[in-house]
Amino acid sequence: MKCPYCNHEDTKVVDSRPVEDGLATRRRRECEKCHKRFTTFEKIENSLLVVVKKDGKRESFDKNKIVNGIMKACQKTKVTYEDVVRIADNIERGLKNTLEKEINSKMIGGLIMDELKKLDKVAYVRFASVYQNFQDVDTFIEEISKLQDEK
């Protein structure tokens, strides 16, 4: 691996440890010429997942979109960033385990709602209101009533 500082071709690994639940490896490297250190990550390259949107358009799966959507729903709640990343990681892992190449966006939204319902009811209703396109107050009331009935 080339040194990012001096472009020298020879670097050595000085430390290596698993990250992301063992799905990646973090390596500290040192340049043999300038002796500066830098970090690299080694990750298994998975096959590409394609998300089929409501309008039929297709786009590459992006876990960051899940994280951002959940973060918006979780503003001013007790849900931590670590909780959000864990949910996104679990959803991504589950989708890849289906061995399907194309995933319907509706399925992804449903998985997110299932996770949020278990974690925080307010975040769940916020996410559902955007995802299911609530048009009026009555829809909110119906969804909250369903949550109360499940108790």
C-alpha positions in Angstrom: 0.0 0.0 0.0 1.3 3.5 -0.9 2.0 6.0 1.8 -0.5 8.9 1.6 2.3 11.3 2.6 5.2 10.5 0.4 3.8 7.9 -2.1 6.5 5.4 -1.1 5.4 1.8 -2.1 6.5 0.0 1.0 4.5 0.2 4.3 4.3 -2.2 7.2 1.4 -3.1 9.4 2.1 -2.1 13.0 -1.3 -3.0 14.5 -4.4 -4.8 13.3 -7.8 -5.3 14.9 -11.3 -6.3 14.0 -14.0 -3.7 13.8 -17.7 -3.6 12.8 -18.4 -6.9 14.6 -15.6 -8.6 12.8 -16.8 -7.6 9.4 -13.8 -5.4 8.8 -10.2 -5.0 9.9 -8.6 -1.7 11.0 -4.9 -1.6 10.3 -2.3 0.9 11.5 0.5 1.2 8.9 3.9 2.9 9.0 5.8 4.1 5.9 9.2 2.5 5.6 10.6 5.8 4.1 9.1 8.8 6.0 8.0 6.7 9.1 4.6 8.5 9.2 1.6 6.4 10.3 -1.8 6.1 8.8 -4.9 3.9 9.2 -6.5 1.7 6.6 -9.7 -0.5 6.7 -10.1 -3.8 5.0 -13.7 -4.9 4.3 -15.4 -7.7 2.4 -16.8 -6.4 -0.8 -20.4 -7.4 -1.0 -22.5 -7.7 -4.1 -24.4 -4.6 -4.9 -27.9 -4.3 -3.6 -30.4 -2.3 -5.6 -33.4 -0.5 -4.1 -36.6 -0.4 -6.2 -38.4 2.9 -5.3 -42.2 3.4 -5.3 -42.1 5.0 -8.7 -40.1 2.0 -10.1 -36.8 3.8 -10.3 -33.7 1.8 -9.1 -30.8 3.1 -7.1 -27.9 1.6 -5.2 -28.5 0.7 -1.5 -27.1 3.3 0.8 -27.1 2.6 4.5 -26.5 6.3 5.2 -30.0 7.0 4.0 -31.3 4.7 6.6 -29.2 6.3 9.3 -30.3 9.8 8.3 -34.0 8.9 8.1 -33.9 7.3 11.5 -31.9 10.2 13.0 -34.6 12.6 11.9 -37.3 10.5 13.5 -35.3 10.2 16.7 -34.5 13.9 17.3 -35.0 14.8 20.9 -35.7 11.3 22.0 -33.6 8.9 24.2 -32.4 7.0 21.1 -28.6 7.2 20.8 -26.5 7.4 17.6 -25.2 3.9 18.5 -28.8 2.6 18.5 -29.4 4.1 15.1 -26.2 2.6 13.6 -27.1 -0.8 15.1 -30.5 -0.7 13.5 -29.1 0.3 10.2 -26.4 -2.4 10.4 -28.9 -5.0 11.3 -31.2 -4.0 8.4 -28.3 -4.0 5.9 -27.1 -7.4 7.1 -30.6 -8.8 6.9 -31.1 -7.5 3.4 -27.8 -9.0 2.2 -28.7 -12.3 3.8 -31.8 -12.5 1.7 -29.5 -13.0 -1.3 -31.9 -10.9 -3.3 -30.3 -8.4 -5.7 -33.3 -6.0 -5.8 -35.0 -4.9 -2.6 -38.3 -3.0 -2.5 -38.1 0.3 -0.6 -41.4 -0.6 1.1 -39.7 -3.6 2.7 -36.9 -1.4 4.0 -39.3 1.1 5.4 -41.2 -1.7 7.1 -38.1 -3.1 8.7 -37.2 0.3 10.0 -40.6 0.8 11.5 -40.5 -2.6 13.2 -37.2 -1.7 14.8 -38.3 1.8 15.9 -41.6 0.4 17.3 -39.5 -1.8 19.7 -37.1 1.0 20.5 -39.1 4.3 20.8 -42.7 4.8 20.1 -42.4 8.6 19.4 -39.6 8.0 16.9 -41.8 5.2 15.4 -44.8 7.6 14.9 -42.5 10.3 13.4 -41.0 7.9 10.9 -44.3 6.3 10.1 -45.8 9.8 9.4 -43.3 10.5 6.7 -42.9 7.0 5.4 -46.7 6.4 5.2 -47.4 10.0 4.1 -49.9 10.8 6.8 -52.2 13.5 5.4 -54.2 14.5 8.5 -54.4 14.4 12.3 -56.8 11.5 12.1 -54.1 9.3 10.6 -51.8 10.2 13.5 -54.5 9.4 16.0 -55.2 6.0 14.4 -51.5 5.0 14.5 -51.2 6.1 18.1 -54.4 4.1 19.0 -52.9 1.0 17.4 -49.8 1.5 19.5 -51.9 1.8 22.7 -53.9 -1.3 21.8 -50.7 -3.3 21.5 -49.8 -2.7 25.1 
